Amino acid sequence: MAFIHGPVPEVFERLVSATPAQFERDLRAAWPAATGCVGEGLQVSDGGADLFLTMKVLPVRRIGLFALPQLCVRYRFVAGDAAARGRLLARLDLGMQKGGG
């Protein structure tokens, strides 16, 4: 979910198909300077914006025999104006993009 047509709110949630370990691995690959750990939260900082991420494991989503892990990730900006939040999130989203169409 991108906030292309408006300001990035200070707090929002996203549903992701990943385990906490997978999400942390992908986040650190996209943003090596990320600090913290999954159990306590992860933090990303850039250009005056600070983003704190916490995760909550949800039940597995099943589609026939196919099982997908579900994770609710809470994004909470603790510093930065709307422009700085938008820049940080755009850079983070681009770095965490997966293949697809």
Secondary structure as GFF3:
##gff-version 3
##sequence-region A 1 101
A	DSSP	beta_strand	11	16	.	.	.	ID=ss1
A	DSSP	alpha_helix	20	30	.	.	.	ID=ss2
A	DSSP	beta_strand	35	37	.	.	.	ID=ss3
A	DSSP	beta_strand	41	46	.	.	.	ID=ss4
A	DSSP	beta_strand	49	63	.	.	.	ID=ss5
A	DSSP	beta_strand	66	79	.	.	.	ID=ss6
A	DSSP	alpha_helix	82	96	.	.	.	ID=ss7
###
